[in-house]
């Protein structure tokens, strides 16, 4: 456990990875179609039934989180199914505990999501358009958010209960700051130039045919719902544009730029001190008739930090200082100095050192940009409506895109062949490629609507499919020979390294063993986990090796990243202690360790809840 904790608290520690965002668009999927008719559920958790569509969506959302990574599809499907089950187990437990989330809490959380924000603020139109494109009502979405927040309550309650003892902290640093004295012999990989026999080449090729295959490819047909296309069809009258301009005038304005400096005369709670500060301020105002403001600020201001820069406070921002200060600062002309202004800090003399007046761009100047924004805003509601209908039509007509194309008034487009890893045009999007290679699409049915960016939806189906196929030996013979030579070299290197290890374990000195093998010995004294003397993977292996026992070194063979081997002798281990820097960060480390323990406890609780739950998975047909 301590080793696991050590690994998790390196660098900036992420205290809790909340399930919330995963739940929002992954736990139940964007469009959770309830199974209808007599369709048998694939999974049942308690009274909750999940149908094939639910399972497929869980897989697709799970796979999207691994976009660009290599993974085994069968393994990933099992992991996605397991996540679906565990999330439902957690949700049902939260409901059994009668946890609740208020409407206000759900609203505040939704408004904080960047999906629904425009320029950092919640945008109701964007919210409705995005939900509409997913065929989801606001009431349904809020319900799901409440469920997600209920689940988070359970997780937080357990994770936040984690704690760590001083003994555990000390034990952690014994491992974290441990030092090791190591001697090692690098055994390089030396690939032979000898050409293997024809029989060996053929045998190797036949045993490793999976390594010499063409990539699986598909081409697709698709229809696209694009917000920009809908916007181009919107008519905008002069009256509508002018009304929109007035509503959005703030978007077409350059705010005033006002830079200020001040001289502060501080006072405490004593009225006499306040009067003295005021008199100092009045005298300083008189002195400014003959003295430079910045020079006087350096000389007499009680704000020592700004005084170093001549009293400079930077750009003036409303809402930062007290109202009296802000009122005075906002009314001054360029170069003008205020009368003494009282605040909770003292009396201030304020000067405007830079002033660029605000500007509102004229209607004529912004009309092209305004027209585009207006058309887009008008098209968003239609985009949401069509997105919902597109999902229904493509699902109801799984064998063709004609109905979907007719709904959108577009043509069915096609792509050339592409692979799982790369494609052109619409296939350049990872989510499109993931959908194209999904089990349903490869079986010949339409995909779910796929979000491409924030303003496009694509429904696709397979046009053609070329499975991976074995390449002929004559086309890959050079690769086979190189691979065979490398494999034999690795075997020889491993045999040499194991022989050296056996000799060291038998009691021979490392110098003698290296000399007999015509190799060199390298030495590391006081090697730390953070050392850069060797590559990280080698460093980690040296620290995973067992400690020396009974005055006998611990001998280990380590894989070298370039293909060679390293025979290492761990001669001495010095237990770590807390440094002064560690003590300074002790509170943070204790918090991180407690969180890690809490997360481990949460996983244990969830495992037990799953073990106790009534879970039924339909057997594969």
Backbone torsions as a table, in degrees:
resi	resn	phi	psi	omega
1	UNK	NA	-42.3	-178.9
2	UNK	-63.4	-37.7	177.3
3	UNK	-64.2	-39.6	178.8
4	UNK	-64.9	-43.0	178.5
5	UNK	-61.8	-42.0	-179.3
6	UNK	-58.0	-42.8	-179.3
7	UNK	-66.6	-34.0	-174.2
8	UNK	-81.4	-18.1	-177.1
9	UNK	-101.5	12.7	175.3
10	UNK	-70.0	139.7	174.9
11	UNK	65.8	-150.0	179.9
12	UNK	-78.7	118.4	-174.0
13	UNK	-88.7	126.4	175.5
14	UNK	-83.4	111.2	-170.4
15	UNK	-62.8	-49.1	178.9
16	UNK	-146.0	128.5	172.1
17	UNK	-92.6	102.3	-174.2
18	UNK	-67.6	149.8	177.9
19	UNK	-78.2	-7.0	-167.3
20	UNK	-58.5	-55.0	-173.8
21	UNK	-66.1	-37.1	176.3
22	UNK	-61.3	-39.8	-178.9
23	UNK	-65.8	-40.4	-172.9
24	UNK	-56.8	-45.9	-176.4
25	UNK	-124.5	16.1	-179.4
26	UNK	-136.3	-33.1	-172.9
27	UNK	-63.9	-52.8	178.1
28	UNK	-103.4	-6.2	-175.5
29	UNK	87.1	162.3	-178.1
30	UNK	-66.5	-44.3	-176.8
31	UNK	-120.9	104.2	-175.7
32	UNK	-95.0	88.5	178.1
33	UNK	-75.6	124.5	177.3
34	UNK	-75.5	139.6	179.2
35	UNK	-62.1	139.0	-178.3
36	UNK	-122.4	177.1	177.1
37	UNK	60.6	-138.4	-177.4
38	UNK	-106.3	17.3	179.8
39	UNK	-60.7	131.6	-179.4
40	UNK	-81.3	137.2	178.8
41	UNK	-68.2	144.7	176.1
42	UNK	-78.7	-36.5	-178.1
43	UNK	-140.1	140.0	173.7
44	UNK	-127.6	126.4	176.5
45	UNK	-118.9	105.5	-173.3
46	UNK	63.7	-122.1	178.8
47	UNK	-95.9	-1.9	-176.8
48	UNK	-89.3	125.8	179.8
49	UNK	-106.9	136.1	175.7
50	UNK	-117.2	127.8	-177.8
51	UNK	-98.2	176.9	-175.2
52	UNK	-56.5	-37.9	-179.9
53	UNK	-62.7	-40.3	177.4
54	UNK	-62.4	-44.6	-178.8
55	UNK	-64.7	-41.7	178.8
56	UNK	-62.3	-43.0	179.9
57	UNK	-65.2	-40.0	178.1
58	UNK	-60.4	-41.7	179.0
59	UNK	-65.2	-46.4	-177.5
60	UNK	-62.1	-42.9	179.1
61	UNK	-67.3	-39.0	179.1
62	UNK	-64.0	-42.3	-178.1
63	UNK	-68.6	-32.5	-179.9
64	UNK	-63.2	-29.2	177.8
65	UNK	-68.2	-16.5	-179.9
66	UNK	-108.8	25.5	-176.8
67	UNK	-55.2	131.8	178.8
68	UNK	86.8	-2.3	-178.7
69	UNK	-107.1	151.4	176.3
70	UNK	-82.2	135.0	177.5
71	UNK	-154.8	154.9	177.0
72	UNK	-82.8	123.9	-172.7
73	UNK	-63.6	-42.6	-179.0
74	UNK	-63.2	-42.8	178.3
75	UNK	-63.2	-41.2	-178.8
76	UNK	-66.0	-37.5	178.1
77	UNK	-62.9	-40.2	178.7
78	UNK	-65.2	-40.6	179.8
79	UNK	-66.8	-39.4	178.7
80	UNK	-64.9	-41.6	178.2
81	UNK	-64.1	-40.7	179.5
82	UNK	-64.5	-38.8	177.6
83	UNK	-66.0	-41.2	177.8
84	UNK	-57.6	-44.4	-179.4
85	UNK	-66.7	-47.5	-176.8
86	UNK	-64.6	-38.7	178.5
87	UNK	-64.1	-40.8	179.3
88	UNK	-68.2	-38.3	176.6
89	UNK	-59.8	-44.5	-179.8
90	UNK	-65.6	-41.8	179.6
91	UNK	-61.9	-46.0	-179.0
92	UNK	-64.1	-36.2	177.3
93	UNK	-64.1	-43.6	179.2
94	UNK	-60.8	-40.3	178.8
95	UNK	-67.9	-37.9	178.2
96	UNK	-63.4	-31.6	178.9
97	UNK	-80.3	1.2	178.6
98	UNK	59.0	37.2	175.1
99	UNK	-73.5	146.5	-179.3
100	UNK	-132.5	155.9	174.1
101	UNK	-129.6	126.7	-177.0
102	UNK	-73.8	160.7	176.5
103	UNK	-60.5	-39.3	-179.1
104	UNK	-64.1	-41.1	-179.7
105	UNK	-65.1	-42.0	178.6
106	UNK	-65.0	-41.9	179.6
107	UNK	-62.4	-45.8	-179.2
108	UNK	-61.8	-39.5	-179.9
109	UNK	-67.0	-44.7	-179.6
110	UNK	-60.8	-42.3	-178.3
111	UNK	-69.0	-17.0	178.6
112	UNK	-86.1	-11.5	-176.7
113	UNK	-75.5	131.5	-176.0
114	UNK	-67.0	-21.8	177.7
115	UNK	-55.6	-33.8	-172.0
116	UNK	-107.9	18.2	-177.7
117	UNK	-109.9	148.8	175.8
118	UNK	-132.6	119.5	-175.5
119	UNK	56.1	38.9	175.1
120	UNK	80.7	4.0	-179.2
121	UNK	-124.2	150.0	179.6
122	UNK	-63.3	130.4	-179.0
123	UNK	-116.0	108.3	-176.2
124	UNK	-62.1	-38.3	179.8
125	UNK	-64.1	-42.6	179.4
126	UNK	-65.8	-38.3	178.0
127	UNK	-61.1	-49.8	-177.9
128	UNK	-67.5	-37.2	-179.6
129	UNK	-65.9	-42.7	-178.6
130	UNK	-67.5	-42.4	177.6
131	UNK	-64.9	-40.8	180.0
132	UNK	-62.9	-37.5	179.6
133	UNK	-66.4	-19.9	179.0
134	UNK	-100.8	6.9	178.7
135	UNK	66.2	36.7	-174.0
136	UNK	-128.4	133.7	176.7
137	UNK	-80.8	160.8	178.4
138	UNK	-62.9	-38.7	-179.6
139	UNK	-62.4	-41.5	179.4
140	UNK	-65.4	-42.3	-179.0
141	UNK	-65.8	-43.8	178.8
142	UNK	-60.6	-38.7	177.3
143	UNK	-60.2	-40.9	-179.9
144	UNK	-69.2	-37.9	177.0
145	UNK	-61.3	-41.9	179.5
146	UNK	-61.3	-41.8	178.0
147	UNK	-62.4	-42.4	-180.0
148	UNK	-62.9	-41.8	179.5
149	UNK	-68.6	-32.8	174.0
150	UNK	-62.0	-43.8	179.2
151	UNK	-63.2	-37.7	179.6
152	UNK	-65.1	-34.2	177.8
153	UNK	-58.6	-43.2	179.1
154	UNK	-63.0	-47.3	-177.7
155	UNK	-61.7	-47.2	-179.4
156	UNK	-62.1	-40.9	-178.0
157	UNK	-58.6	-37.7	-178.7
158	UNK	-82.2	-48.5	-176.9
159	UNK	-61.6	-43.3	-177.2
160	UNK	-71.2	-10.6	178.0
161	UNK	-85.5	-5.3	179.6
162	UNK	-64.0	144.8	177.6
163	UNK	-144.6	164.2	-178.3
164	UNK	-135.8	142.6	-179.5
165	UNK	-96.1	159.1	176.3
166	UNK	-56.0	-35.6	178.8
167	UNK	-61.7	-42.4	-179.5
168	UNK	-67.6	-36.6	176.8
169	UNK	-64.1	-44.9	179.1
170	UNK	-62.6	-41.8	178.6
171	UNK	-63.5	-36.5	177.7
172	UNK	-61.0	-46.0	-177.2
173	UNK	-72.2	-25.5	173.6
174	UNK	-60.6	-36.1	178.3
175	UNK	-82.4	-47.4	-174.8
176	UNK	-61.5	-43.8	-174.8
177	UNK	-99.8	16.5	179.2
178	UNK	-61.8	145.5	176.6
179	UNK	-119.9	145.8	-179.1
180	UNK	-133.0	138.6	172.5
181	UNK	-98.2	121.7	-171.6
182	UNK	-132.6	139.7	166.9
183	UNK	-119.1	141.3	-178.6
184	UNK	-148.1	156.6	179.9
185	UNK	-116.6	113.6	174.4
186	UNK	-74.4	130.1	176.4
187	UNK	-112.2	98.7	-173.6
188	UNK	-71.5	154.6	175.6
189	UNK	-85.9	124.0	-179.3
190	UNK	-124.2	102.6	-176.6
191	UNK	-74.6	129.6	-179.4
192	UNK	-73.5	144.4	176.5
193	UNK	-90.9	-0.2	-179.1
194	UNK	-71.9	127.6	-178.6
195	UNK	-77.2	126.6	179.6
196	UNK	-69.4	161.7	-178.8
197	UNK	-68.8	160.8	179.3
198	UNK	-61.4	-38.1	179.5
199	UNK	-62.7	-40.9	179.9
200	UNK	-67.3	-38.0	179.3
201	UNK	-63.9	-46.8	179.9
202	UNK	-62.3	-44.0	-178.8
203	UNK	-62.9	-42.6	-179.6
204	UNK	-65.8	-42.1	179.4
205	UNK	-60.4	-44.3	-178.3
206	UNK	-67.7	-31.4	-179.2
207	UNK	-79.7	-20.2	-174.7
208	UNK	-125.9	36.8	-176.5
209	UNK	-62.8	-27.0	179.0
210	UNK	-62.0	-24.8	-179.3
211	UNK	-81.2	-10.3	-176.0
212	UNK	-125.7	65.0	-179.4
213	UNK	-125.4	152.4	170.0
214	UNK	-71.8	153.7	179.5
215	UNK	-75.8	143.7	173.9
216	UNK	-62.3	139.2	-177.9
217	UNK	-136.3	151.1	171.8
218	UNK	-138.5	155.9	164.6
219	UNK	-121.7	153.0	-173.6
220	UNK	-130.9	159.1	163.8
221	UNK	-104.9	147.9	-179.3
222	UNK	-155.5	157.4	169.3
223	UNK	-120.7	149.1	-173.6
224	UNK	-128.6	129.1	171.4
225	UNK	-103.1	113.4	-175.8
226	UNK	-119.1	131.4	179.7
227	UNK	-61.1	-40.4	-179.4
228	UNK	-62.5	-37.1	178.5
229	UNK	-65.5	-43.2	177.3
230	UNK	-63.6	-38.9	-178.4
231	UNK	-64.9	-35.0	-178.5
232	UNK	-65.8	-20.7	-179.6
233	UNK	-91.0	-3.2	-178.9
234	UNK	-81.9	131.5	175.1
235	UNK	-89.5	138.8	-179.0
236	UNK	-128.6	117.1	178.6
237	UNK	-83.2	162.7	179.3
238	UNK	-61.2	-39.6	-179.9
239	UNK	-64.5	-42.4	178.9
240	UNK	-63.3	-41.5	-178.4
241	UNK	-66.5	-39.8	-179.4
242	UNK	-68.8	-37.3	176.0
243	UNK	-64.3	-43.0	178.8
244	UNK	-64.3	-36.9	178.2
245	UNK	-60.7	-44.3	179.7
246	UNK	-64.7	-37.5	179.8
247	UNK	-68.9	-33.6	-174.2
248	UNK	-109.2	19.6	-173.1
249	UNK	-56.7	-32.9	179.7
250	UNK	-61.6	-28.5	-180.0
251	UNK	-72.5	-17.9	-176.7
252	UNK	-113.9	29.5	-178.4
253	UNK	-120.6	143.4	171.1
254	UNK	-100.3	115.9	-177.0
255	UNK	-67.7	158.1	177.0
256	UNK	-62.2	140.3	176.8
257	UNK	-109.3	116.5	-175.3
258	UNK	-133.6	119.6	-179.5
259	UNK	-109.2	136.2	-174.0
260	UNK	-130.5	157.7	170.9
261	UNK	-130.2	161.6	178.6
262	UNK	-148.7	160.9	169.9
263	UNK	-121.5	126.1	-174.9
264	UNK	-107.2	136.2	172.5
265	UNK	-120.4	101.3	-172.0
266	UNK	-80.2	152.7	173.6
267	UNK	-143.3	158.0	178.3
268	UNK	-95.6	-149.4	-178.7
269	UNK	-82.4	-13.5	-177.6
270	UNK	-73.9	128.6	-179.3
271	UNK	-63.2	-33.9	179.3
272	UNK	-63.9	-41.3	178.1
273	UNK	-64.2	-35.2	178.9
274	UNK	-64.6	-42.8	179.4
275	UNK	-65.2	-39.2	178.2
276	UNK	-63.7	-40.8	179.3
277	UNK	-63.8	-39.7	179.0
278	UNK	-64.0	-42.4	-179.8
279	UNK	-65.4	-37.9	176.2
280	UNK	-63.1	-40.2	-179.5
281	UNK	-65.8	-42.1	179.5
282	UNK	-64.6	-40.0	178.4
283	UNK	-65.7	-41.0	179.3
284	UNK	-64.0	-35.6	178.0
285	UNK	-62.8	-38.6	177.3
286	UNK	-67.6	-39.4	-178.5
287	UNK	-64.3	-25.4	-178.4
288	UNK	-67.6	-12.2	175.9
289	UNK	-66.3	-25.5	-178.3
290	UNK	-124.0	-7.2	-176.5
291	UNK	-118.7	152.7	176.8
292	UNK	-74.8	138.9	-177.2
293	UNK	-60.2	-45.9	-178.2
294	UNK	-63.9	-40.5	-179.9
295	UNK	-66.3	-39.7	-179.8
296	UNK	-69.2	-36.5	177.7
297	UNK	-60.7	-43.7	178.6
298	UNK	-62.7	-30.3	-174.6
299	UNK	-83.4	-42.2	-168.8
300	UNK	-123.0	-12.1	-174.7
301	UNK	-67.7	138.1	176.8
302	UNK	-83.3	-7.7	172.7
303	UNK	-88.7	87.0	-172.0
304	UNK	-64.9	-29.7	-178.4
305	UNK	-67.1	-50.7	179.3
306	UNK	-74.6	-26.0	-178.7
307	UNK	-59.8	-34.2	179.3
308	UNK	-59.7	-27.3	-179.4
309	UNK	-108.0	29.2	178.0
310	UNK	71.7	24.2	179.4
311	UNK	84.8	6.2	-175.6
312	UNK	-62.8	126.3	175.9
313	UNK	-109.2	2.4	178.8
314	UNK	79.3	-157.6	-177.8
315	UNK	-69.8	140.6	-179.5
316	UNK	-80.2	125.4	178.7
317	UNK	-123.9	125.4	179.1
318	UNK	-66.8	138.6	176.9
319	UNK	98.9	-3.2	-178.8
320	UNK	-93.8	-45.3	-178.4
321	UNK	-100.5	177.1	178.3
322	UNK	-68.9	158.2	-173.3
323	UNK	-59.4	-42.2	-178.6
324	UNK	-61.3	-41.7	178.6
325	UNK	-64.0	-45.7	-177.3
326	UNK	-66.9	-39.6	178.9
327	UNK	-60.8	-44.0	-179.7
328	UNK	-67.5	-44.0	-177.5
329	UNK	-64.8	-33.7	-176.5
330	UNK	-80.2	-14.8	-177.3
331	UNK	-99.3	-11.9	-177.2
332	UNK	-72.7	149.0	173.2
333	UNK	-87.6	168.4	179.6
334	UNK	-60.2	126.5	177.8
335	UNK	84.3	-8.1	-177.7
336	UNK	-79.9	144.8	178.1
337	UNK	-112.1	134.2	-177.3
338	UNK	-75.6	166.7	165.2
339	UNK	-73.2	166.4	179.1
340	UNK	-55.9	129.9	-178.9
341	UNK	-115.2	125.8	-176.4
342	UNK	-87.9	136.0	171.7
343	UNK	-138.2	-177.8	178.7
344	UNK	-66.3	-17.5	-177.3
345	UNK	-91.2	-23.2	-176.2
346	UNK	147.9	-156.6	177.0
347	UNK	-101.6	138.9	-177.7
348	UNK	-119.6	142.2	161.6
349	UNK	-105.8	124.6	-173.0
350	UNK	-115.2	138.7	178.7
351	UNK	-132.8	137.3	174.9
352	UNK	-90.6	116.8	-175.9
353	UNK	-100.8	-13.8	177.6
354	UNK	-152.3	135.6	-177.9
355	UNK	-146.7	115.3	174.9
356	UNK	-118.7	112.5	-175.9
357	UNK	-59.7	149.4	175.5
358	UNK	-69.8	158.5	-177.0
359	UNK	-141.1	134.5	174.1
360	UNK	-105.6	118.6	-179.9
361	UNK	-65.9	141.3	-177.3
362	UNK	-70.5	159.2	178.1
363	UNK	-57.0	-44.2	-178.5
364	UNK	-63.8	-36.9	-176.7
365	UNK	-68.9	-31.2	-174.9
366	UNK	-107.9	6.7	-174.0
367	UNK	-56.7	-44.8	178.8
368	UNK	-60.3	-45.6	179.2
369	UNK	-67.1	-40.5	179.7
370	UNK	-63.1	-42.6	-179.6
371	UNK	-61.2	-44.1	179.7
372	UNK	-62.5	-44.3	-179.3
373	UNK	-66.0	-39.7	-179.9
374	UNK	-64.5	-46.4	-179.2
375	UNK	-62.3	-38.9	180.0
376	UNK	-66.8	-40.9	179.8
377	UNK	-65.0	-37.1	179.3
378	UNK	-70.3	-30.6	-177.1
379	UNK	-80.0	-16.1	-173.4
380	UNK	-63.6	-39.9	-179.8
381	UNK	-66.8	-39.8	178.2
382	UNK	-66.6	-36.2	177.5
383	UNK	-59.4	-43.5	178.8
384	UNK	-64.1	-43.9	-179.7
385	UNK	-63.7	-45.8	-179.6
386	UNK	-67.1	-34.4	177.7
387	UNK	-61.1	-41.4	178.8
388	UNK	-66.0	-44.4	-179.8
389	UNK	-67.9	-36.5	179.9
390	UNK	-60.4	-41.8	179.0
391	UNK	-61.9	-43.3	-179.0
392	UNK	-67.0	-46.6	-176.2
393	UNK	-65.2	-42.8	-178.6
394	UNK	-68.0	-30.9	178.0
395	UNK	-74.6	-37.9	-178.9
396	UNK	-76.8	-19.7	178.9
397	UNK	-124.4	68.8	-169.9
398	UNK	-71.4	-14.1	-173.3
399	UNK	-98.4	3.7	-177.1
400	UNK	-160.3	153.6	175.5
401	UNK	-100.2	3.6	-175.6
402	UNK	-61.5	-44.7	-179.3
403	UNK	-64.5	-39.4	178.5
404	UNK	-66.1	-40.6	178.7
405	UNK	-64.7	-41.0	178.7
406	UNK	-63.5	-40.4	178.2
407	UNK	-58.4	-45.1	-175.5
408	UNK	-85.5	-15.8	-176.5
409	UNK	69.8	37.4	-179.2
410	UNK	-127.6	169.0	175.6
411	UNK	-89.3	155.0	172.9
412	UNK	-79.2	121.9	-179.1
413	UNK	-95.6	163.6	179.4
414	UNK	-133.3	157.8	176.1
415	UNK	-121.5	157.7	168.0
416	UNK	-72.8	175.5	179.2
417	UNK	-62.5	144.8	175.3
418	UNK	-146.9	165.7	-177.4
419	UNK	-104.3	178.7	177.2
420	UNK	-64.5	-26.4	-172.2
421	UNK	-99.0	-20.5	-176.8
422	UNK	-156.4	153.5	177.8
423	UNK	-167.2	171.8	179.9
424	UNK	-113.6	163.1	179.1
425	UNK	62.1	-133.2	-178.8
426	UNK	-63.5	-27.0	-179.3
427	UNK	-75.4	-4.0	175.3
428	UNK	-71.3	-18.6	179.1
429	UNK	-81.2	128.1	-177.1
430	UNK	-59.5	-37.5	-178.0
431	UNK	-68.3	-33.1	177.0
432	UNK	-67.5	-44.1	179.7
433	UNK	-65.1	-38.7	178.9
434	UNK	-62.0	-42.9	178.3
435	UNK	-66.8	-38.7	-177.4
436	UNK	-63.3	-31.9	-179.3
437	UNK	-98.8	10.3	179.0
438	UNK	-71.1	160.4	-175.9
439	UNK	-60.6	-43.1	-178.3
440	UNK	-63.7	-46.3	-177.8
441	UNK	-65.8	-40.3	178.3
442	UNK	-66.0	-21.7	176.1
443	UNK	-82.3	-9.5	174.9
444	UNK	106.5	14.5	179.0
445	UNK	-109.2	165.1	179.4
446	UNK	-66.9	151.7	176.3
447	UNK	-81.7	168.3	164.9
448	UNK	-65.5	158.4	170.5
449	UNK	-60.0	131.7	-177.8
450	UNK	-107.9	126.4	177.7
451	UNK	-76.0	123.2	174.1
452	UNK	-113.5	105.0	-171.5
453	UNK	69.0	-154.4	-178.5
454	UNK	-104.3	-1.5	-173.0
455	UNK	-134.8	22.2	177.3
456	UNK	-142.3	143.9	172.2
457	UNK	-126.5	136.9	-179.3
458	UNK	-126.7	131.6	169.7
459	UNK	-113.1	131.4	-173.3
460	UNK	-133.1	161.7	173.3
461	UNK	-145.6	160.3	-176.7
462	UNK	-73.6	135.5	171.5
463	UNK	-97.4	-49.2	176.9
464	UNK	-148.9	155.9	-175.8
465	UNK	-139.1	124.1	176.1
466	UNK	-113.6	103.2	178.6
467	UNK	-62.3	160.0	174.1
468	UNK	-60.3	140.4	-177.8
469	UNK	-135.8	151.5	-180.0
470	UNK	-69.5	136.0	173.1
471	UNK	-80.0	149.8	178.3
472	UNK	-71.5	147.4	-176.8
473	UNK	-57.3	-38.9	-177.2
474	UNK	-62.4	-26.1	-179.0
475	UNK	-83.6	-19.5	-176.1
476	UNK	-124.8	14.7	-174.0
477	UNK	-58.3	-42.4	-179.9
478	UNK	-61.7	-40.0	179.0
479	UNK	-66.2	-39.8	-179.9
480	UNK	-64.1	-43.9	180.0
481	UNK	-62.0	-44.6	-179.7
482	UNK	-63.0	-41.6	180.0
483	UNK	-66.4	-40.3	179.5
484	UNK	-65.4	-41.9	177.5
485	UNK	-62.7	-41.5	-179.8
486	UNK	-66.7	-41.6	179.9
487	UNK	-61.4	-43.1	179.2
488	UNK	-65.9	-37.4	177.7
489	UNK	-64.4	-39.8	178.9
490	UNK	-65.3	-39.2	176.9
491	UNK	-63.1	-43.2	179.2
492	UNK	-64.8	-41.3	179.4
493	UNK	-64.2	-41.8	178.8
494	UNK	-64.1	-40.3	178.2
495	UNK	-63.2	-42.9	178.4
496	UNK	-62.6	-45.1	-178.5
497	UNK	-63.9	-42.2	179.7
498	UNK	-65.8	-35.0	178.0
499	UNK	-65.8	-42.2	177.9
500	UNK	-64.4	-39.6	179.3
501	UNK	-62.6	-43.8	179.6
502	UNK	-61.1	-41.3	180.0
503	UNK	-65.8	-41.4	178.1
504	UNK	-65.7	-40.6	179.5
505	UNK	-65.7	-26.5	179.3
506	UNK	-78.8	-6.9	175.4
507	UNK	111.3	-2.2	178.5
508	UNK	-70.2	150.9	178.6
509	UNK	-73.4	151.2	-178.0
510	UNK	-67.0	-30.6	178.4
511	UNK	-65.8	-42.9	179.7
512	UNK	-65.5	-44.7	-179.0
513	UNK	-61.7	-44.0	-179.5
514	UNK	-67.1	-40.3	-179.0
515	UNK	-63.3	-44.4	-179.9
516	UNK	-62.8	-30.7	-179.8
517	UNK	-92.4	2.5	-178.5
518	UNK	57.5	43.0	176.9
519	UNK	-122.8	169.9	-177.4
520	UNK	-105.4	160.3	176.9
521	UNK	-112.6	135.6	175.2
522	UNK	-117.2	150.8	-173.6
523	UNK	-128.6	136.3	176.8
524	UNK	-126.1	117.5	-179.7
525	UNK	-108.4	127.4	179.5
526	UNK	67.7	39.8	179.7
527	UNK	-64.9	127.9	178.6
528	UNK	-105.4	161.3	179.4
529	UNK	-62.4	-28.7	-177.6
530	UNK	-93.2	6.0	-176.2
531	UNK	-64.5	147.1	176.0
532	UNK	-109.2	13.3	-178.9
533	UNK	-68.1	-29.5	176.2
534	UNK	-129.5	165.3	179.7
535	UNK	-63.0	148.0	-176.0
536	UNK	-53.6	-41.3	-177.8
537	UNK	-65.0	-33.7	177.9
538	UNK	-73.4	-41.7	177.8
539	UNK	-58.1	-47.3	-179.3
540	UNK	-60.7	-40.0	-179.9
541	UNK	-65.9	-37.0	179.1
542	UNK	-65.6	-32.4	178.7
543	UNK	-84.3	-18.4	174.4
544	UNK	-79.9	-18.3	-178.8
545	UNK	-64.9	151.4	179.5
546	UNK	-64.0	153.4	177.0
547	UNK	-73.7	154.2	174.8
548	UNK	-61.1	143.8	-179.5
549	UNK	-126.6	137.0	175.2
550	UNK	51.0	48.0	177.4
551	UNK	62.1	17.6	175.8
552	UNK	-110.5	129.7	-179.3
553	UNK	-64.6	153.3	175.8
554	UNK	-95.1	123.4	-175.2
555	UNK	-106.6	132.5	-178.0
556	UNK	-143.6	145.4	175.2
557	UNK	-102.7	128.4	-175.1
558	UNK	-118.4	136.9	175.5
559	UNK	-74.5	130.5	178.6
560	UNK	-94.5	137.0	-173.7
561	UNK	-53.4	-30.2	-178.2
562	UNK	-85.7	2.9	176.1
563	UNK	110.6	-13.4	178.8
564	UNK	-81.1	-170.6	178.7
565	UNK	-128.0	158.2	173.9
566	UNK	-128.7	125.7	175.7
567	UNK	-100.8	110.2	-172.8
568	UNK	-111.4	141.7	175.9
569	UNK	-114.7	111.1	177.9
570	UNK	-85.1	106.3	-170.9
571	UNK	-91.8	-34.1	-175.1
572	UNK	-154.7	143.1	178.3
573	UNK	-125.1	129.2	176.2
574	UNK	-110.3	119.8	-178.4
575	UNK	-63.9	144.7	-177.7
576	UNK	-79.9	157.9	175.7
577	UNK	-133.3	160.5	178.7
578	UNK	-70.9	131.8	175.3
579	UNK	-89.0	172.5	176.9
580	UNK	-63.0	-37.0	177.8
581	UNK	-64.4	-38.6	178.0
582	UNK	-64.2	-41.2	-179.8
583	UNK	-63.4	-36.5	178.6
584	UNK	-64.9	-30.4	-179.2
585	UNK	-103.1	14.5	-172.6
586	UNK	-60.9	-40.3	-178.8
587	UNK	-61.5	-41.5	179.7
588	UNK	-66.4	-42.6	179.9
589	UNK	-63.0	-43.2	179.1
590	UNK	-61.5	-40.6	178.6
591	UNK	-63.7	-45.0	-179.2
592	UNK	-64.2	-41.6	178.9
593	UNK	-65.9	-41.6	179.0
594	UNK	-62.1	-39.6	178.2
595	UNK	-65.5	-41.8	178.8
596	UNK	-62.7	-42.1	176.3
597	UNK	-63.4	-41.1	178.9
598	UNK	-62.7	-40.0	178.6
599	UNK	-66.5	-38.2	177.1
600	UNK	-64.0	-39.0	178.2
601	UNK	-66.4	-38.4	178.2
602	UNK	-62.0	-43.6	178.2
603	UNK	-61.4	-38.6	179.1
604	UNK	-65.7	-41.8	178.8
605	UNK	-64.2	-44.0	-179.2
606	UNK	-64.3	-39.0	176.7
607	UNK	-61.0	-40.4	-179.7
608	UNK	-70.0	-39.1	177.2
609	UNK	-61.8	-40.7	179.2
610	UNK	-66.3	-39.8	179.7
611	UNK	-63.9	-32.7	-178.1
612	UNK	-86.1	-14.3	-174.6
613	UNK	-77.1	155.0	175.9
614	UNK	-88.6	98.1	-175.7
615	UNK	-118.6	127.2	179.1
616	UNK	-126.9	125.4	179.5
617	UNK	-114.2	126.2	-178.1
618	UNK	-66.6	133.3	-179.7
619	UNK	-66.7	142.7	178.7
620	UNK	-63.2	138.1	-179.3
621	UNK	-83.2	NA	NA
